[in-house]
Amino acid sequence: MKRLSALLSLALAGTAAAEAPYALREGDILFQGSAGQQADAIRGATNSPYTHCGVVFQENGSLMVLEAVQPVRVTTVAEFQKRSSPGTFHARRLKSPPDAAALEKAKAWGKRQLGLNYDARFQWGDDKLYCSELVWKAYHEAGVKLCEPRRFQDYKLDHPAVKPVIAQRYGSADKLPKEEPVVAPSDLADSPLLVEVPRVGKK
């Protein structure tokens, strides 16, 4: 019985450690998986659990998340995490963060995007933005290229969850601009420039 109790204590301790909050700071990138047709399509196209992302910045002493939904907006870290499907909330940061001036430039650019419409067609223009495009371009303003943009044709467009979304938003697969530059949340998450953010109390 004592051995069983000890094992249970170790298991609970491991769970608590795994669920410890992140020691977030400005510039961190948050990832999540979510529910819905678009999320299913992104998972199918990228083979990744991540369907949405945002970037952390400080506003009036609090850490907030800049994200491209409808429209581009800021939300609390707690709300962002609450929307995440179980096990999909993750935080990553640059191994070598940009200097303060570069970070301020990225923040200023991000604030100018507030209120912009969400780009449901995932185009690379600046009149509308989708989530990973917003994060990529914010960091680009800071002089950091998180990853090379890919093309639509690089993803799994024949996945059963992807086909109906293409049909809804483009009319048919033939009208999809397959050479269009694209960055998915998974592309950012896989960037070799990023590392996992430490948990509170962990080194």
SULTA-V548327 format. One record per residue. N is the residue number from 0. RES is the residue in three letters. PHI is phi in whole degrees, -180 to 180 (999 if undefined). OMEGA is omega in whole degrees, 0 to 359 (999 if undefined). D_LAST is the distance of its C-alpha to the last C-alpha in Angstrom with 2 decimals. Layout:
n=N res=RES phi=PHI omega=OMEGA d_last=D_LAST
n=N res=RES phi=PHI omega=OMEGA d_last=D_LAST
//
This chain:
n=0 res=MET phi=999 omega=179 d_last=33.56
n=1 res=LYS phi=-63 omega=180 d_last=30.95
n=2 res=ARG phi=-65 omega=179 d_last=29.39
n=3 res=LEU phi=-62 omega=180 d_last=29.42
n=4 res=SER phi=-63 omega=179 d_last=27.83
n=5 res=ALA phi=-64 omega=179 d_last=25.03
n=6 res=LEU phi=-64 omega=179 d_last=24.45
n=7 res=LEU phi=-64 omega=179 d_last=24.56
n=8 res=SER phi=-63 omega=178 d_last=22.04
n=9 res=LEU phi=-65 omega=180 d_last=19.59
n=10 res=ALA phi=-64 omega=179 d_last=20.40
n=11 res=LEU phi=-66 omega=178 d_last=19.98
n=12 res=ALA phi=-63 omega=178 d_last=16.62
n=13 res=GLY phi=-65 omega=178 d_last=15.54
n=14 res=THR phi=-64 omega=181 d_last=17.24
n=15 res=ALA phi=-63 omega=179 d_last=15.67
n=16 res=ALA phi=-65 omega=182 d_last=12.13
n=17 res=ALA phi=-65 omega=183 d_last=13.51
n=18 res=GLU phi=-96 omega=179 d_last=15.14
n=19 res=ALA phi=-58 omega=181 d_last=12.50
n=20 res=PRO phi=-66 omega=178 d_last=13.06
n=21 res=TYR phi=-74 omega=173 d_last=11.34
n=22 res=ALA phi=-85 omega=188 d_last=10.08
n=23 res=LEU phi=-73 omega=172 d_last=13.15
n=24 res=ARG phi=-148 omega=182 d_last=14.84
n=25 res=GLU phi=-58 omega=179 d_last=18.23
n=26 res=GLY phi=98 omega=179 d_last=18.96
n=27 res=ASP phi=-66 omega=179 d_last=16.72
n=28 res=ILE phi=-109 omega=180 d_last=18.95
n=29 res=LEU phi=-102 omega=179 d_last=19.40
n=30 res=PHE phi=-123 omega=176 d_last=21.20
n=31 res=GLN phi=-153 omega=168 d_last=23.29
n=32 res=GLY phi=-107 omega=182 d_last=26.20
n=33 res=SER phi=-140 omega=181 d_last=29.29
n=34 res=ALA phi=-104 omega=176 d_last=32.80
n=35 res=GLY phi=122 omega=184 d_last=36.12
n=36 res=GLN phi=-63 omega=181 d_last=38.37
n=37 res=GLN phi=-65 omega=179 d_last=36.51
n=38 res=ALA phi=-61 omega=178 d_last=33.15
n=39 res=ASP phi=-62 omega=180 d_last=34.94
n=40 res=ALA phi=-67 omega=180 d_last=36.41
n=41 res=ILE phi=-65 omega=177 d_last=33.14
n=42 res=ARG phi=-61 omega=180 d_last=31.64
n=43 res=GLY phi=-66 omega=183 d_last=34.84
n=44 res=ALA phi=-73 omega=187 d_last=35.01
n=45 res=THR phi=-110 omega=184 d_last=31.44
n=46 res=ASN phi=56 omega=181 d_last=30.59
n=47 res=SER phi=-134 omega=177 d_last=27.28
n=48 res=PRO phi=-76 omega=185 d_last=26.06
n=49 res=TYR phi=-88 omega=181 d_last=25.26
n=50 res=THR phi=-121 omega=183 d_last=28.29
n=51 res=HIS phi=-156 omega=178 d_last=27.09
n=52 res=CYS phi=-154 omega=177 d_last=24.53
n=53 res=GLY phi=-155 omega=182 d_last=24.11
n=54 res=VAL phi=-122 omega=184 d_last=22.27
n=55 res=VAL phi=-84 omega=173 d_last=20.54
n=56 res=PHE phi=-145 omega=183 d_last=22.20
n=57 res=GLN phi=-98 omega=179 d_last=22.75
n=58 res=GLU phi=-139 omega=180 d_last=26.15
n=59 res=ASN phi=53 omega=176 d_last=27.40
n=60 res=GLY phi=83 omega=181 d_last=24.02
n=61 res=SER phi=-117 omega=176 d_last=22.88
n=62 res=LEU phi=-85 omega=180 d_last=20.86
n=63 res=MET phi=-122 omega=180 d_last=23.41
n=64 res=VAL phi=-120 omega=172 d_last=23.89
n=65 res=LEU phi=-89 omega=184 d_last=26.63
n=66 res=GLU phi=-143 omega=175 d_last=28.19
n=67 res=ALA phi=-98 omega=169 d_last=31.48
n=68 res=VAL phi=-120 omega=174 d_last=33.28
n=69 res=GLN phi=-122 omega=358 d_last=36.81
n=70 res=PRO phi=-93 omega=171 d_last=36.74
n=71 res=VAL phi=-60 omega=186 d_last=33.73
n=72 res=ARG phi=-155 omega=172 d_last=32.06
n=73 res=VAL phi=-114 omega=178 d_last=29.04
n=74 res=THR phi=-143 omega=179 d_last=27.58
n=75 res=THR phi=-78 omega=176 d_last=24.90
n=76 res=VAL phi=-60 omega=181 d_last=21.52
n=77 res=ALA phi=-61 omega=180 d_last=22.62
n=78 res=GLU phi=-68 omega=178 d_last=25.87
n=79 res=PHE phi=-60 omega=181 d_last=24.40
n=80 res=GLN phi=-66 omega=181 d_last=22.19
n=81 res=LYS phi=-61 omega=181 d_last=25.26
n=82 res=ARG phi=-78 omega=186 d_last=27.32
n=83 res=SER phi=-77 omega=173 d_last=25.02
n=84 res=SER phi=-65 omega=183 d_last=26.32
n=85 res=PRO phi=-52 omega=176 d_last=24.33
n=86 res=GLY phi=80 omega=184 d_last=21.38
n=87 res=THR phi=-110 omega=180 d_last=21.77
n=88 res=PHE phi=-83 omega=181 d_last=19.60
n=89 res=HIS phi=-139 omega=180 d_last=16.83
n=90 res=ALA phi=-127 omega=178 d_last=15.16
n=91 res=ARG phi=-133 omega=179 d_last=14.75
n=92 res=ARG phi=-143 omega=178 d_last=14.72
n=93 res=LEU phi=-65 omega=174 d_last=16.23
n=94 res=LYS phi=-62 omega=179 d_last=14.61
n=95 res=SER phi=-124 omega=184 d_last=16.85
n=96 res=PRO phi=-60 omega=177 d_last=17.63
n=97 res=PRO phi=-68 omega=179 d_last=21.29
n=98 res=ASP phi=-72 omega=186 d_last=22.47
n=99 res=ALA phi=-59 omega=181 d_last=23.50
n=100 res=ALA phi=-65 omega=179 d_last=27.10
n=101 res=ALA phi=-66 omega=179 d_last=26.40
n=102 res=LEU phi=-65 omega=178 d_last=24.22
n=103 res=GLU phi=-65 omega=178 d_last=27.06
n=104 res=LYS phi=-64 omega=178 d_last=29.52
n=105 res=ALA phi=-65 omega=179 d_last=27.74
n=106 res=LYS phi=-63 omega=180 d_last=27.60
n=107 res=ALA phi=-62 omega=177 d_last=31.27
n=108 res=TRP phi=-63 omega=181 d_last=32.22
n=109 res=GLY phi=-60 omega=180 d_last=30.40
n=110 res=LYS phi=-65 omega=178 d_last=32.21
n=111 res=ARG phi=-70 omega=181 d_last=35.48
n=112 res=GLN phi=-89 omega=182 d_last=35.00
n=113 res=LEU phi=-56 omega=180 d_last=34.89
n=114 res=GLY phi=92 omega=178 d_last=37.84
n=115 res=LEU phi=-65 omega=179 d_last=38.36
n=116 res=ASN phi=-70 omega=175 d_last=39.45
n=117 res=TYR phi=-74 omega=181 d_last=37.32
n=118 res=ASP phi=-96 omega=182 d_last=38.52
n=119 res=ALA phi=-74 omega=178 d_last=39.36
n=120 res=ARG phi=-99 omega=175 d_last=40.90
n=121 res=PHE phi=56 omega=178 d_last=37.75
n=122 res=GLN phi=-92 omega=188 d_last=39.65
n=123 res=TRP phi=-93 omega=179 d_last=38.19
n=124 res=GLY phi=-73 omega=183 d_last=40.21
n=125 res=ASP phi=-103 omega=181 d_last=38.96
n=126 res=ASP phi=-79 omega=174 d_last=41.30
n=127 res=LYS phi=-138 omega=182 d_last=39.14
n=128 res=LEU phi=-139 omega=169 d_last=35.51
n=129 res=TYR phi=-108 omega=196 d_last=33.52
n=130 res=CYS phi=-58 omega=184 d_last=29.82
n=131 res=SER phi=-73 omega=174 d_last=28.32
n=132 res=GLU phi=-65 omega=179 d_last=31.05
n=133 res=LEU phi=-59 omega=181 d_last=30.03
n=134 res=VAL phi=-65 omega=180 d_last=26.37
n=135 res=TRP phi=-59 omega=184 d_last=27.57
n=136 res=LYS phi=-72 omega=176 d_last=30.16
n=137 res=ALA phi=-62 omega=179 d_last=27.97
n=138 res=TYR phi=-69 omega=177 d_last=25.66
n=139 res=HIS phi=-62 omega=176 d_last=28.84
n=140 res=GLU phi=-62 omega=179 d_last=29.99
n=141 res=ALA phi=-87 omega=179 d_last=26.95
n=142 res=GLY phi=84 omega=182 d_last=28.03
n=143 res=VAL phi=-118 omega=176 d_last=25.57
n=144 res=LYS phi=-103 omega=186 d_last=27.05
n=145 res=LEU phi=-63 omega=179 d_last=24.49
n=146 res=CYS phi=-164 omega=173 d_last=26.90
n=147 res=GLU phi=-79 omega=174 d_last=30.61
n=148 res=PRO phi=-58 omega=177 d_last=32.56
n=149 res=ARG phi=-99 omega=177 d_last=34.28
n=150 res=ARG phi=-123 omega=178 d_last=37.71
n=151 res=PHE phi=-51 omega=185 d_last=38.89
n=152 res=GLN phi=-67 omega=179 d_last=40.52
n=153 res=ASP phi=-80 omega=182 d_last=37.23
n=154 res=TYR phi=-99 omega=183 d_last=36.25
n=155 res=LYS phi=-83 omega=185 d_last=37.86
n=156 res=LEU phi=-74 omega=180 d_last=40.70
n=157 res=ASP phi=-92 omega=179 d_last=42.78
n=158 res=HIS phi=-66 omega=182 d_last=40.39
n=159 res=PRO phi=-56 omega=180 d_last=42.36
n=160 res=ALA phi=-80 omega=183 d_last=39.99
n=161 res=VAL phi=-88 omega=186 d_last=40.22
n=162 res=LYS phi=-55 omega=181 d_last=44.00
n=163 res=PRO phi=-66 omega=179 d_last=45.00
n=164 res=VAL phi=-70 omega=176 d_last=42.60
n=165 res=ILE phi=-61 omega=180 d_last=44.05
n=166 res=ALA phi=-62 omega=181 d_last=47.52
n=167 res=GLN phi=-66 omega=190 d_last=46.85
n=168 res=ARG phi=-97 omega=181 d_last=45.38
n=169 res=TYR phi=-124 omega=181 d_last=47.37
n=170 res=GLY phi=94 omega=177 d_last=50.49
n=171 res=SER phi=-166 omega=179 d_last=50.05
n=172 res=ALA phi=-63 omega=180 d_last=47.88
n=173 res=ASP phi=-65 omega=182 d_last=50.49
n=174 res=LYS phi=-92 omega=179 d_last=49.66
n=175 res=LEU phi=-73 omega=179 d_last=45.92
n=176 res=PRO phi=-76 omega=190 d_last=45.10
n=177 res=LYS phi=-66 omega=178 d_last=43.42
n=178 res=GLU phi=-94 omega=181 d_last=42.67
n=179 res=GLU phi=-63 omega=176 d_last=40.88
n=180 res=PRO phi=-64 omega=182 d_last=37.42
n=181 res=VAL phi=-144 omega=167 d_last=34.72
n=182 res=VAL phi=-129 omega=178 d_last=30.95
n=183 res=ALA phi=-97 omega=175 d_last=29.59
n=184 res=PRO phi=-52 omega=180 d_last=26.22
n=185 res=SER phi=-64 omega=178 d_last=25.52
n=186 res=ASP phi=-64 omega=178 d_last=26.31
n=187 res=LEU phi=-68 omega=181 d_last=23.67
n=188 res=ALA phi=-60 omega=182 d_last=21.04
n=189 res=ASP phi=-88 omega=182 d_last=21.97
n=190 res=SER phi=-59 omega=178 d_last=21.80
n=191 res=PRO phi=-69 omega=178 d_last=20.38
n=192 res=LEU phi=-81 omega=186 d_last=19.28
n=193 res=LEU phi=-105 omega=172 d_last=16.63
n=194 res=VAL phi=-131 omega=177 d_last=13.20
n=195 res=GLU phi=-66 omega=177 d_last=11.60
n=196 res=VAL phi=-73 omega=179 d_last=10.01
n=197 res=PRO phi=-62 omega=174 d_last=6.56
n=198 res=ARG phi=-85 omega=178 d_last=7.71
n=199 res=VAL phi=-60 omega=180 d_last=8.31
n=200 res=GLY phi=85 omega=180 d_last=6.79
n=201 res=LYS phi=-109 omega=178 d_last=3.77
n=202 res=LYS phi=-107 omega=999 d_last=0.00
//
